[in-house]
Amino acid sequence: MRIQLNDANDASELTNFLNDACKRELSEILRFFLQNAQTEILSLLACRAEEIREKYYGRKIYFRGLIEFSSFCKNNCYYCGIRRGNFNARRYRLSDEEILNCCTIGYRLGYRTFVLQSGEDVYYTDERLCRIVSAIKTSFPDSAVTLSLGERSRDSYRRLFDAGADRYLLRHETADETHYRKLHPPELSLENRMQCLYNLKEIGYQVGSGFMVDSPYQTYDTLAEDFIFLRDLQPHMVGIGPFIPHKDTKFANYYKPSSRRTVILLSLLRFLLPKSLLPATTALGTIDPIGREKGFKASANVVMPNLSPIEHRRDYSLYDNKICMGEESAECFHCIAGRIQAAGFVPDFSKGDHFDWQMEAPNDAFRPTANK
């Protein structure tokens, strides 16, 4: 494909190409942008990606309040700092009251989406989680609840949806089976992880998936598989961020990450999924002091400041040197909002639904019935 990005018609051609290309073609186009493209082409790529985002979302950057409520995990993923086999990890669980207190602080600051994230902690049964979700929705009925709890059964996902959960984040991490096997223990299955994502969509959640950038053994072919999976799944959100090694894993000395490839891939994902919500992740801000701003200028439009209690933030250590560990929630909130404004964007504290959901429910009242 001859790359032209001079106007909207050229941008439309790239979108069509990414959605129709076979694996080999995708691998080649990814190699071109990530390895061979000159600065001028990359600047045009980001510019056209911003135009696509602005068509659907304007210059809004949506805020989600992140609450990391448990660092226990039954899994042993080779790259993760809170994996079961890391005996140096500090474990904690927040009580129902502590979680609700985090939401109260966030609500007073202006947040209208709360993201509850944890390892795959068996302590949190459906009954416990449904009680927490229901309590949040009762206390803050005009807010959205997003869950990021890992792989669960379809029945579990349905119960949580019926309790009031609106969205679910589950990054597939890699869509290539061989690559997946190199990053995960034998008891975990890529097939099951993908099925979980399809189950979540069928039930009625707004669904987020995504992958690590520059993870060990990643190639242009594995990235092509990621794009193929995402265009089939059609998630509402795609979370990607640079792979950052954790000192207590086998990849401790893997390499020093950079923001470059993540930023380019954010732009390409905007072409692939024009209406998607794309976070400028904490990981991107961790490895580059202006990484999130670079993400915004590549068409990202979501941030997730941390509402977790300060005394536990360092304990939820998926990777090393994570930023914003010692800031009060209000301090973090105002800092990020100010940086967004300084970069020329508009902080938005609404629920920030996917564009199609906003069109179906301009008054935020729409919520589909779970598909049984």
Phi, psi and omega in degrees: 000133176275120187278117174230128181227037186281337181206184184296326178296319177296320179298319179297324178295321178293320176301313179298319180298311182298330181273348181248342189292149174279175183301315182298317180293320178296317179301319181292318181290325177293319177299318180301308185290322185276340187239321192248339187295139178282163183305321181299317179294318181294324177295318177294321178302311180295321180297313179294324178295319177298321179297321178295314179301316183294333177300325184256327188235000185064215180254024181286139170244115186276135178265135169234135179270117184269129177237107180269100195259353175203133177256010174280142177210135180279347184268167184228047180302134192296337187260354194261135181289338178255021178299154184308321186278001179271099184280357174272347182292141176266123186260144177206161171222138174273143175284166175306317182296319180294320178297314179296326177294321176299318178296320179299314177300314180297318182297319180294329177285336178126355180296141174232015168222131177242129181253114179264115185237143177202170166291176177280087187260113184292344177300325183274088177288169176304319182299313180296314183293319179297323178296318180294312181300313181299321180294320179295315182293328177290318182284328185226069189295342180265015181246157176261145175247122176250135179248145173219085190239004180089203185276129177220172180286160177301319179298321178296313178301320181293319179298318180294322176296315180295334178283346176127357179296138185257324187223160178216131178252125179212094180292135179282343176073312171201142181260006180260124186300314181296318177297316180302317182297331180282346183249349187226152178289163186301332184286348178263150188229127175297321179302316180293321181297316178296319180297323177303317181295319177294322177300315181300317179295317182295326180292325178127007177290154157280125192246137174243136173233197179151181185210163174279145178255131182067031175289159179306135176074005177291140178227175175296328178292320179291324176296323176299320177298321178299315180295320179296316179296315182295322180289335174282315181292322185054059179290162178277335179221146176230114179258115175234150178200160181294141173291122178244119182296148174251139188296339182258026177236170180294344181258022187308319184251030188300302179184169177266115185287159174227170183271346194305305186291325177298317181296316178297317181293328175301316179296316180295324178293328176296324175291318182294316184230081190302328184266003187290154171269124186239113178286144162269101194285162174299324179299322179295321177286337181287321186266355180212122183305332177242029183298319181292321176298320176298322177297315178302318183283355174255007173102007172296149182214027178219142168229154182230077176297154188272126174256001182295153176302137184304322185294347181246354187298319180290342181281339177267075191252086177286329180212169186279152169065029179301137183279168174064035181278334186248009183266140171298154182305317181293320180297315179297316181302308183290326179297310182293319178300319179294321179292324177296314179296319180296331179276358176095018181244174187243112175298132182233127186250015175286180177299329174064052179292163171303148186307315183296324178289325176297322180291325179282335186222069181299338179260015178062017183266342185287135173207119184293155174280139181300136173281113184288000000 
